[in-house]
């Protein structure tokens, strides 16, 4: 299916995945390259604290790259990509609800996740294109 013929829900979910992925890449890069500064501010200075923040940055970077890749595959109507994005969005809701540091960022995370979940799981046109073919 060509990108222009994709249902609007799939296009919206792809855009959300791309935005979340790019923001995650930026956050991961900040954690990797600023690990020492984050460790000092967080009160866990030293090599161990820096290594912890850098490891978290690598994990965030890897998940973000996978999210961007899944968004790309979603344009090809990949069912595994749809499931992966749904899993990420449900985890985003949980993390957003558990976030105490920045309520605005948590609210934005939850809103984006809810919109993506709605379009990927509940929108009838999107469900129709991901439905298994009938014989």
N, C-alpha and C positions, 0 to 999 in steps of 0.2 A: 504494500500500500504506500502510495506517495505521501510525503509529509503534508501536502496541502489537502489531502483527502482524509487525514486523521481526524477523528472526532475532537471537538474543542477541549473536552475533558482530558484527553491524552496529551494534547499540546500544552495545556495548563500544567498538568502534572510533570511533564518533561521540563518545562520552564522552572518550576519550583525545585525540581531535583538539581538542575544546573545551578541555580542561585545558591541553594544550600551547599552544593559541592564546592563551588568557587569560594564561598565564605569559609568553608571548612579547610580548604587548601591554604587560605590566608592565615587562619588561626593556627593550623599545624606548622606553617613556616615560622610564624612568630614564636611558637613554643620551641621549635628546634633551634632557631638562631638566637633566641632570647632566653634560653633555658636558665642560664646563670642569673640573669636579672630576675626572672620569675621566682627562682629558688630563694634568692636573697630576700625579696619582698614577702614571700610566703613563709619566711622563717626557717627554711630547711636548707641553709647555705651549705657549701661544700660540694665535693664531687658527686656524692650520692644524690643530693637534692637536684643538682643540675642534670644528672643522668636520668632521674625520674621524670623531670619535665621534658627532656628531649625524647624519651621513650613515649610519653603521652603524645607529644607532637607528631612523632612518626606514626603512631596508631591513628590519630585524627587525620593525618595526611592520607594514609592508606584507605581509610573508610571513605574519605571525601572523593578520592580518585575513583573508587568503586562506584560511588553514587553517580558521578558524572558519566561513567561508562554505562551504568544501568539506565540512565536517562537517554543515552544515545540508543541503546538497544530497545528501549520502550518505543521509539519511533518505528522500529521494525516489528512492533507488536509481539515482543518476546514475553512469554508468560513468566519465565524465571525472573526476568528483570522487573516485571510488575510485582511479583511476590517479594523480591528483594527491597524494592522501594517501599512497599507497604510495611515490611518489617522495620525498615529504617524510620518511617514516619510514626509508627506506633511507639518505637523506642524514643523518638523525639518528644512525643507527648509525655511519656513517663519522666524523661529527663527535665522537661520544661516544668512539670509539676513539682519536681524535687529541687528545682533551682531556687536558691534564696539570695544569691549574690546580685543578680540583676533582673528584677521583675519585668522590665520592658523587653529585654532580650528573650526571657522565658515566654512571655505572652506572644511575641512574634514567632518564636519556634512552634508554639502550639497552634497558632492560627494557620501558618503555612502547612503544618502537618495535617490539620483537620481538612483543609481544602484539598490537599493531595489525596488523602484517604477517601474523601467523598467522591472525587472524580474517578479514582481507580477501583473503588469497591462498590459504590452505590449508584453511580450514574448509569442509566439504562443504556445509553448509546455506547459508553465505554465497555460495559459488561458484554454487550452484544459482539463487539469486535474481538474480545478475548474469549468468547464462548467456544467450546470445542465444536468442530464441524460436525454437522449431523449427516448421517449416512443416507 
